Amino acid sequence: MVMMVLRGILFQLLVISIMKYAKGQNSDNSSTEIPLLDNQNMPLVALFDTTKLNEVLKIAIQKTVEDTMNEMIPRIKQAVIDDIGYEPGREKERPAFTASLTTTQYFGGNGVVKFDKVWLNMGRAYDHETGLFTAPKMGLYSISTTVMSNHNSYLHCDLWKNNENLVRAFGNDLSTGTLNVVMALKMNDTVYVKHSGGSEKIYGDQRSTFSGYLITE
């Protein structure tokens, strides 16, 4: 019974304070009267100090908001992760990458094409400094590349797996050669694009690309 009375008092205190604030009363008011009981026409009145009421309410509201956000953020994050299947460092991360060539490169002979602009690198399996994609797990992968020849020149490029030359692409006078393959890779197998032939140039300006992703394990 006492707890019910106290709850009623606190509720009335809150309502009265909000009403005073809404009416624009001076915030210097340091107290408010709350009727407690009316026993045989003899009302009892309690005098409450409201000096720090606004501060207390502000702290309570801030804590409620913070607690709610701390609870919701992990849920939102997990929903995004479940939706796209990606989070750096997670074991279930699906390897995928896309890189392009920013500037035209000259090859005097054979050499690995280093696609230097990385647009996507889930799993961090593609190394733009070497041009190699290293499979982080065994599975079936989709690999593709598009290479563009320079003006008035030929371009010969091959797709390699480890030390094995697989398929070839050719371009001539600003035309492109495109390869799309599906291959089974073991963990730590490497895939890369390698120039073959004599002195040739591969066009940059984001027109030559190298991509791949894990289809299924």
C-alpha positions in Angstrom: 0.0 0.0 0.0 2.8 2.4 0.9 4.6 1.6 -2.4 1.4 2.4 -4.3 1.1 5.8 -2.5 4.8 6.6 -3.2 4.4 5.7 -6.8 1.3 7.9 -7.0 3.3 10.8 -5.4 6.2 10.5 -7.9 3.8 10.4 -10.8 2.0 13.5 -9.6 5.3 15.2 -9.1 6.4 14.4 -12.6 3.1 15.5 -14.1 3.0 18.8 -12.2 6.6 19.6 -13.1 6.0 19.0 -16.8 2.8 21.1 -16.7 4.8 23.9 -15.0 7.5 23.7 -17.6 4.9 23.7 -20.5 3.3 26.8 -19.0 6.6 28.6 -19.0 6.9 29.0 -15.3 10.1 30.3 -13.9 12.6 27.5 -13.5 13.7 29.1 -10.2 10.7 27.5 -8.4 12.5 25.2 -6.0 9.5 23.3 -4.6 6.0 22.1 -5.3 3.2 20.9 -3.1 1.7 17.4 -3.6 -1.5 16.4 -1.8 -1.1 13.1 -0.1 -4.3 12.1 1.8 -7.6 13.6 2.7 -8.4 12.0 6.0 -11.6 13.3 7.6 -11.4 16.6 5.7 -7.9 17.2 7.0 -5.6 17.2 3.9 -2.0 16.3 4.3 0.5 18.1 2.0 4.1 17.1 1.2 6.6 19.7 0.1 9.1 18.4 -2.5 12.4 20.1 -3.5 12.4 20.4 -7.3 15.6 22.3 -7.8 17.4 19.5 -9.5 14.4 17.8 -11.1 15.3 18.9 -14.6 18.8 17.6 -14.2 17.6 14.3 -12.8 15.1 13.9 -15.7 17.8 14.8 -18.3 20.2 12.2 -16.9 17.4 9.5 -16.7 16.4 10.2 -20.4 20.0 10.1 -21.6 20.7 6.8 -19.8 17.5 5.3 -21.3 18.5 6.4 -24.8 22.1 5.1 -24.4 20.9 1.8 -23.0 18.4 1.4 -25.9 21.1 2.3 -28.5 23.6 -0.1 -26.9 21.0 -2.8 -27.2 19.9 -2.0 -30.7 23.3 -1.4 -32.4 24.5 -5.0 -32.1 21.2 -6.2 -33.5 21.4 -3.9 -36.5 25.0 -4.9 -37.1 24.1 -8.5 -37.0 21.2 -8.0 -39.4 23.5 -6.3 -41.9 26.1 -9.1 -41.5 23.5 -11.8 -42.0 22.1 -10.0 -45.0 25.4 -9.5 -47.0 27.4 -12.3 -45.4 30.4 -10.2 -44.6 32.4 -8.9 -41.8 36.2 -8.4 -41.8 38.0 -11.2 -39.9 35.0 -13.6 -39.7 35.5 -17.2 -40.7 32.3 -17.3 -42.7 33.4 -14.3 -44.8 32.9 -15.0 -48.6 36.0 -14.1 -50.5 35.4 -11.6 -53.3 37.5 -9.0 -55.1 37.5 -6.4 -57.9 40.5 -4.4 -59.0 41.3 -2.2 -62.0 44.3 -0.6 -63.7 44.6 3.2 -63.1 47.4 3.9 -65.6 48.6 2.4 -68.9 51.4 -0.2 -68.3 54.2 -1.1 -70.7 55.5 -4.7 -70.9 58.7 -5.6 -72.6 58.0 -9.3 -72.2 56.2 -11.5 -69.8 55.0 -10.0 -66.5 52.1 -10.2 -64.1 49.5 -7.4 -64.5 49.2 -5.6 -61.2 45.7 -4.2 -61.0 46.4 -1.4 -58.5 43.0 0.1 -57.8 41.1 -2.2 -55.4 37.4 -1.6 -55.3 36.4 -4.7 -53.2 38.6 -7.1 -51.3 36.5 -9.2 -49.0 38.8 -11.6 -47.2 41.8 -9.5 -48.3 42.9 -12.3 -50.6 43.9 -10.1 -53.5 47.3 -8.4 -53.3 47.5 -5.3 -55.5 51.3 -5.1 -55.1 51.8 -8.6 -56.7 48.6 -8.9 -58.7 47.9 -12.3 -57.2 44.7 -13.6 -55.8 45.3 -16.3 -53.2 42.4 -18.5 -52.4 41.8 -18.3 -48.6 39.7 -21.5 -48.7 38.9 -24.4 -50.9 35.9 -24.0 -53.2 34.5 -23.2 -56.6 35.4 -19.7 -57.8 34.3 -17.4 -60.6 37.2 -15.5 -62.1 37.1 -12.9 -64.8 39.3 -10.3 -66.4 39.0 -7.6 -69.1 42.1 -6.2 -70.7 42.2 -3.3 -73.2 44.9 -2.9 -75.8 46.5 0.5 -76.4 46.1 2.6 -79.6 47.6 0.9 -82.7 48.9 -2.0 -80.8 48.2 -5.6 -79.9 47.8 -7.1 -76.4 48.2 -10.7 -75.3 47.3 -11.7 -71.8 46.7 -15.1 -70.1 45.0 -16.2 -67.0 47.2 -18.3 -64.8 46.6 -20.7 -61.9 49.7 -21.3 -59.9 52.3 -22.1 -62.6 49.7 -23.2 -65.2 48.7 -21.1 -68.1 44.9 -21.6 -68.5 43.1 -19.4 -71.0 44.1 -16.4 -73.2 42.7 -12.9 -74.0 43.6 -10.7 -77.0 43.0 -7.1 -77.9 44.0 -4.8 -80.8 43.8 -1.0 -81.2 41.7 0.0 -78.1 39.7 -3.2 -78.1 39.2 -5.5 -75.1 39.7 -9.1 -74.5 37.5 -10.7 -71.8 37.8 -14.0 -69.9 35.2 -15.5 -67.6 36.0 -18.9 -66.1 34.8 -21.1 -63.2 37.6 -23.0 -61.5 38.1 -25.3 -58.5 40.7 -23.9 -56.2 42.4 -25.3 -53.1 43.5 -23.2 -50.2 46.5 -21.0 -51.1 46.2 -21.6 -54.9 47.1 -18.4 -56.7 45.3 -16.9 -59.8 46.6 -14.0 -61.7 46.7 -12.2 -65.2 50.0 -12.3 -67.0 51.1 -10.6 -70.1 52.6 -12.8 -72.8 54.4 -11.8 -76.0 56.7 -9.0 -77.1 56.6 -5.2 -76.3 53.0 -4.2 -75.7 50.9 -1.9 -73.6 47.8 -2.5 -71.5 45.4 0.4 -71.3 44.6 1.8 -67.8 42.0 4.5 -66.9 40.0 1.8 -65.1 39.3 0.1 -68.4 41.2 -3.1 -67.5 39.8 -5.1 -64.6 40.3 -8.3 -62.6 37.6 -9.9 -60.4 36.7 -13.1 -58.6 34.5 -14.5 -55.9 33.8 -17.8 -54.1 30.6 -19.4 -55.5 30.5 -22.3 -53.1 32.7 -24.3 -50.8 
